[in-house]
Amino acid sequence: MTIMIPYDKGEAGLDWIGLTQALAAGHDLPRAEVADTFLYQGENTLLNRSAWIEGMGLAVKCATIFPGNVAAGKSAIGGAVNLFSGKDGTLEAILDFHLVTKWKTAGDSLLAALRLARPDSARILIVGAGTVGRSLYQAYSAGFPQARFTIWNRSAAGAAAFKAIYPEVDVASDLQAAVEQADIVTSATMSTTPVLKGSWLQPGQHIDLIGAYRPDMREVDDEAIEKANIFVDSRETTIDHIGELKIPIAAGVITPADIVADFYDLPHFRRDNDKDITLFKNGGGAHLDLITSRYILNNW
């Protein structure tokens, strides 16, 4: 019998640190086979991501991304995750897309930050006050409970709405100043042009990039890419798929060899000293959806 896992009931009992441990353990298994299919019409995207991990099973996530829905008061993203048994191919569960995506996306970034950011990081800047920004606040609060948070958003109304939910968060009006003062900068925008400049980055910072998911999207400029030690969750789902890396590689700014490690080489996810700038590109591959879905089903 296939289990249906809705958002609210599926989220009960989940733990951010527990998820990062599950993500790390999932990368101790044989390397996932992954396949992505993107279809585009204008600004709209149909994304199908599939993954198969020996010893864990299979997952297929289908997502529609229609940015124009926001103006009509509708969700910009819809979809579902199908989780299959690796033993006999049985459909074990259908999980709410937003549940899996929330925990996978923020958990992905938190795993990297726990290994790359300075443990004493006390100031965390969230760039982008949308749904992902809110989940990042929850995740980073669990991983860095001593930290103070600041939110920056293109619209003041969006930042005010974020603060209405989390009144303890500071609101920044000057993005450059906020970046320069932060120990961790986590960015979740839908920008196709860089919003973060390398000239703003300071020694010892950790930069976490979530927003870009298409070949024409990026959140940081070339100078930032050049200044930082670069890490990704998966080489297979970032280098040739996402503008954050694809564009500077094509321009000769960096090469694929400049990427230090992905999650299949977690022992190398570390900073060498307190002065390094570390940069993590969260590509969110389907294998992460699979591991997260299995974690959610096990909790259920």
N, C-alpha and C positions, 0 to 999 in steps of 0.2 A: 504494500500500500504506500503510495506516494504521500509524503508529509508536506503540508503547505505551511510555510513559516511567514507570518505577517510581521510588519515592522515593530509595533509596540511590544507584543508578546515575545518576539524573537530577540529583542534588545535586552529584555530583563535578565539580569545576572551576568551580562558580558563585562569583561574587564580589560582595560587598555593594555596593561602590562602583561596580562595573560595572553592577549592576542599577539603582542610582539614576540613572546616566547614561542607561540605556535608558529608564527611566520619564520622565525629562525630555525625551528625544528623541521619545518617543511622543506627548507633548503639543505637539510642533511640527507634528504631522500634523493634518488636519481633525478638528474636535471629534467625539468618539465619539457614536454613537447607543446609548443604554443603556435597558434595560427590566428592572425587578425585579418578581418575583412572590413574595409571602409568604403562606404558609398556616400557621395556628396551630391546635393542639389542646392546650389547657392550657399547660404550660411548653414544649412541643415545637414546633419550627419546621421547615417545609420552605421552603427558599430557592432560587429559581431566578434567576440573574443572567445577562443576555445583553448582549453588546457587539459593535459593528461599527465598525471604524475604516478609512476609505478608505486604501488603501496598506499595510494591515497584515493585515486579515482579520477573522474573526469568532470569538467564543468564547461558549460556554454552560457555566456552572458550576452544578451541582446539588448542594445540600448539605442534609443532615438534621442537625438540632441537637437532641439529646435529653439534657438535663443530668442526668437521673436515671440514665443509663448508668454514670456514674462510680462510684456506690455499688455497682454490680454488677461493677466491674472491667472495664468495656467503654469504648471510646472514645465520647465525647459527640458527635463530629462524624464524618460519613461523606459520601462524594460523589466526583465526578469532574469533570474539565474537558475539554470537547471543543473542539479547535482546528481551524477550517476555513479553507481558502484563500479569499481575497477575489476571486480571479480566476475560479474555476469552482465554488466551493462544496464542493470535495472535503474530506472529513474527513482532515486531515493527521496529527493526533496525538490520543491520549487520554492525559492526564497525571494522575498521582496527585494527588488533591485536596489532601492534606496537604502535598505538596511545593510546589505552586503557592501555597497559602494561607500557608504559613510565609514564603516569600520575598516574596510580594506584601505581606503585612501589615507585616512588620518593615521591608522596603525602603521602603514608603510612608512610614512614620514617620521613617525615617532621612533620606530626601530632604528632608522638611520641617525636621528638626532641623539638618541641615547648612546650611540657609539662614536659619533663625530663631533657633537657639540661639547664645549667645556662643561664638566659636571657642575661647576659653580655658576652657570649661566643664570643671570638674575633678571634680565630684561628681554622679553620676547615681543617682537612686532609681528602682527598678523596683517598682511596686505590683502584686502578683499573681505568684505563683511557679509558675504553670502552664506549659503548653506554649508559649503566646505569650510569656510572660515570659522563657523560655529563649532563644527566637529573638531577642527584643529585646536580650538581653545580647550575643549574637553580633553582631548588626548594629551596635549602638552601640559595641561594642568596636572594630569596624573603622573607624567614623567618628570616634571620639574615643579613640584609643589611649592617651592620657595620663590618662584619667579613672579614678577609683576608684568602684566600684559598691556600692550597698546594696540589699538586698531586704527588702521588708515583705510579709507575707502574713497573712490573717485567722487561719490556724492555724499554730502554731509548728512543727508537723510538716511542713507544706508548705514553710516557709522552710528548715527543716533539710535537707529533701530537695534543695532547690535548692543549698544550700551544699555538700552532699555531691558534687554534680556540679561546682560552681565554688567550690572552697575559698577562693579569693582574695576572694570577695565578703563584705562585712559584712552582718550580720543586724540589723535594727531591730525593737525591740519597741514603740516609741512612734512612731506614724505622724506625728503633728503635728511632733514634733522632727525627724524625718527629712525631712519636706517642707521645713521652714524652713531646713534646712542644705544643701539640694540646689540645684544649678544647673539641672539638668534633672530633671523628674519625668515618667516614662512609666508609664501606668496601663493595665492589662489585666485588669479584673475582670469578673464577670458580675453586678454589682450593679444593682439597679433604683432604689436611693436613693444620693445622693451620698456618696462616701467621702472626698473631698477638699474642704476648706472654703476659701473665698476669703480668710478672715481669716488663714490660714496662709501665703499666698503672699507672696513677697518680690520687691522690684524686681530686674529683670534675669533672672528665671527663664523657662525655656521649659517649657510643660506640654503633654504629648503624650497624647491620650486615644484608646484603642483599643477598650475593652471593650464599650461600649453599641452595640447594633445594632438594637434594637427601639424602637418609639415610646414604650414605658414605661420605658426604661432610661437612666440617666445616672450619671456618675461624679463630677461637680463640682456645686456649688451655684450659686445665682443670683449670689452675690457674686463668685465666681470669674469667671463669664461677664462680669460688668459691669466687672471690673478689667482684663481682658486685651484685647489686640488679637487678634481671632479670625481664623483661617485654616482652610480645609478642603481636602481633596483634590478634592472635586467638590460643587458646589452642588446638582446634580440628585439626588445620592444621599444627601445628609445633611439638608438643611433640612426637608424634609417627611417624612422617614422615621425619623429617630433622635431620641430624647427629649432628648439632650444639647443640641440646638438647638430642636427642635420645641416642647418644653415652655416654655422661657423666652420664645420668640417668641410663643406663644399667650397667655402671661401679660403681655406687653407689657414684659418686662424688656429685651429687645433687639429689633431688627428685622432682616430679611434684609440690609438695607443696611449693618449693622454688621460684616458679614463682609468682611474686607479683600480677600481673593483666594482663588482656587482654583488648581489646578495648570495651568490653561490661561492663567494670568496670572502665571507664575513670576517675571518681573522684579519683581513687587510682593511676592514672598515674601522679606521682609527686615525686620529690626528697625531702627527709626530711631535708637535710642540704647541704651546699656547698662542703662538703668533700665526699659525697657519690659518688661512681662510679655506674652509671646506664648503663645497657646493654639492648638493644632492638633487638629482633629477628624479622625481617621482613619476614614473611612466605608467604604473598601475597595470601591469600585465595580467592576463587571464589566470596565470598560475597563482597569483596573489588572491584573486577572486575565489579560486578553488580552495586554497588553504583557509581563507577566511570563512567560506561557506561551510567547510568541514568543522571548523572551530565552533561556528554558530550551531550547526546540527548536533554536535557532541554536547554542547551546553543545553540545547533543547531537550 
